[in-house]
Amino acid sequence: MSVAAIIVAGGEGTRMRAPVNKVFIQVDSRSILEHSLDLFESTPLVDRVVLVTRQEDLARCEPLRERFGKLRMVVAGGDVRHRSEFAGLRTLAAQIDAGELDTVLVHDAVRPFATHALVDRLLAGVAQSIGCIPGLPSGRATALVADGWIAGYPPNLWTVQTPQAFQATWLLEAHNKAARQGFIGTDTASVVEWAGGDVSVIEGEVDNIKITTPEDLARAAAIASRRGSGSGGSPGEAPGAPLQKR
């Protein structure tokens, strides 16, 4: 299996109320972005990494290639996450078309605590389906609201996480089709599903939080302090769950 990871790091930090891209904020003496880069740098199954960031952050991100050997390219993203993801995928298109890459992981840089074990389970899952993503059950407190009124309590709702893993040729064709037809996905899995691909779901990790607000940052500091060993370590890893259709 030949695997590439695309890390999307194009946030502006609006909800964080930060003067810089939130991926540069430090948690446990390293930036959020460095935690996410280290996950794939230290994962043996991942061969190369593409980082997608804002145009104005390219100069700040480019030197990271000297410290992270798997980071092959830093590219500018688009105006929404979907187009940023596609920008990263296009840099891998020639290798995918040549059969040199069979699997692509897509990860939000602001999830710095995903583990090696999660990546391993995702790659095992994508061997059985077109896509495999992590998630956690939302619980019974999640309600469907219509026009300000509770309309029901839908069962089997999950909150989706990243990294998300996909068969490379399927993902590239799904994004190419979306570009031709003007479809914009909410996440990578939504693009593959829209194009007709099946996506399975495995149990994610409680610590695999997305840092978007100051409250999230405080929680991240607590997680880092408890785990101690950084983003790729084993503490706090969630057990595997049977594959499910999304």
N, C-alpha and C positions, 0 to 999 in steps of 0.2 A: 504493500500500500504506500503510495506517495501522497503526502498531505501538505497542503498549504493553509496558512491562517491569515485571514484579513481582519485587522483590528481597526474599528471605526472610532475615530477620536475627533469628531468635528463639532463638539458642543461649544456653546458660547458662555455658559455659566450664568444664564439669566436667573434661574431659580436659586442658584447657589449665591447670587448677589456677589459674585467674585469679579475682580477686574481683569482676570485672565481666563483662558480656557480651563475649565475645572480639572482636566486631566493632569495639569501641572501642579495642582495642590498636593502637598505632601501628607502622607499617612505613614506612620512608623518610619520616618526618616527617608522615605523614598516617595517619588511622585506616584499618583494613582496610575499613570501611564506606565511607569517602570514596573510596577507590580504586574500589570497585564502582559507586558512584553516578556517578563521573566517567566511567566507561566509557560509560554510556548518555547522560549529559549531552552528551558530545562526539561521539556517533554520530548523524549526520544522519538516518538512517532511523528512529530511535526518536522518537516524538512525546511520550510521557508516561511517568512512572514512578510506581509505587505501592510504598511501603516497608512491609513487615510486620515488626513487632518485638514484644517482650514488653510487657505492660501497664505494667510498672514502668520501661520505657525510653522510653515515649512522649514524656515531657517533654524528655528529652535529644535525641531524634531530631527533634522538631517544628521546632526552629530551622534545621535543615538545608534546609528549604524556601526560606529566604531566600537561600541560596548556590547551590542547584541548581534552576534555573528549571523544569526538566521534572518535578521531584518534586511531583506534584499532591496526594498524600494520604499520611499516615502512619497506619496502623491497627494495632490489637492483633491478634496471632495467636492460635492455639489451643494445645492441650497437646501436639500432635505436628505435624511438618512438614506433613503432608497437610492438616490443618485450617487451619494458618497460610496455606498457599498458597490454599486455598479462600476464606479471609477476604479476601485481596487480590483474588482474581478476582471476588468478589461486588461490590466497589466499581466494577468495570468492566462489570458485567452489563447495565446500562441502555444503555451505549454499544454493547456488542456486539449486543444485541437490536435496536438502532436501525440497525445496519449502519455505525456510525461507526468501528468497529475491526474489522479483519479478521485481525490476527495478534497473538499474545501470546507474549512471551519470559518464561521463569521462570528466575531466577538465584539461587544461594546467595551471600549476601553475603560469605562467607568464602572465595570464589574471586576474589581481587582482581586477578589478572593475565590474565584473558581479554582478547582484543584486538578491535579494530574489524574486522579481517579475518575473525575467527571469526564475529562477529555477521553480517557480510555473507554469508558462506557458508551460515550457518544459514537466513537469510531467503531465499536463493536455493533452498535445499533444500526449505523448507516450501511453496514455490510448486508443488512437484511431488508433495507427499505431505501427509498430515494433520499429521504431526509430523516434526521433524528435530532430532536431538540429536548432540552431539559425544562421542567416546570414543577410547580408545587400546587397541590389542591388549594383552592381559595377558601374552602370551608363553608359552613351553612349560613354564615352571616352575610354572604354576598347576595344582594337582591337585584332584580331587574326593575328599573324605574322608568315609567313612561309618563311624560307630562306632569312630573312632580309627584306621582303616585306609585306605590309599590305594585308591580304587575306580576310578581311571582318570585320564587326562589329556585332558579334553575340548578339542577344537580350537575355534578361532574365538571365544574368550572375549574380551570387551572390558570395560574399566572405563569407566563412564559419567561424563560431566562435565556442567556447566551453563555457559552458558545453554542452555536447551532451547526450541525454537520450535514453535508450534502454530497451526493454524487456530483463530481465536478462538471461533467458534460451536461447533466440535467440542469444544474444551477445556471450555467452559462446560457443555455438555450432559453431557459425561463426568463432570464433578465433581458436577453436580446428580443424575445417576443414582447415583453412588457414595454421595452423602449419603442418598438415599432407601433404598438397599439395604445401607448400613453397610459399604461397602468402604473400606479404608484402603490407599492406595498407598505404595510405597517411594520413588517419585519421580514427577514429573509424567508421564513417558512411561508408567509402569506403569498409571496411571489411564486414559489414552487407549487403551492396548492392551487393558485389561480391558473397556472399553466397545466394543471392536471396531474401533478405528482402527489404521491402519498407521503405523509410525514408522520412518523411515530414519535411518541413522547415517553421519556423516561423520567424518573424522579430526580429533581434537581437538588440543590443544596441550600440550606437555610442561610448560610453565611454568604451566599453568592448574591449579595445585594447590589442594586444599582444606585450609585451615589449621584444625587441630583440636587439635594437641598442641604442646608447647614445641619439639619437633624440627621440626615444620612451620614454626613461627615463625622458627627459625634459617634454614631453607631459603628462606623468603620474603624475609628480609633479604638473603640472597645473590642472589636473583633480582632484587630491586629495585636492588641495587648494580650488578649486571651490566647491567641494562637501562637504568637511569638515567632514562628518559623517562616512567616511570609505567605504569599499567595499560593505557592505550589505545594505546600505541605499537606500532611494528612489529617491534622486535627480538624474536627468539625465536618468531615466528609459524610455525606448522606449515603445510606445503603442503596443499592440498586433496586429498581422496580421493574416489573414485567413491561414489555413494550405495549403501547396502546396507540391506536389511531388518533390523530389530533382532530 
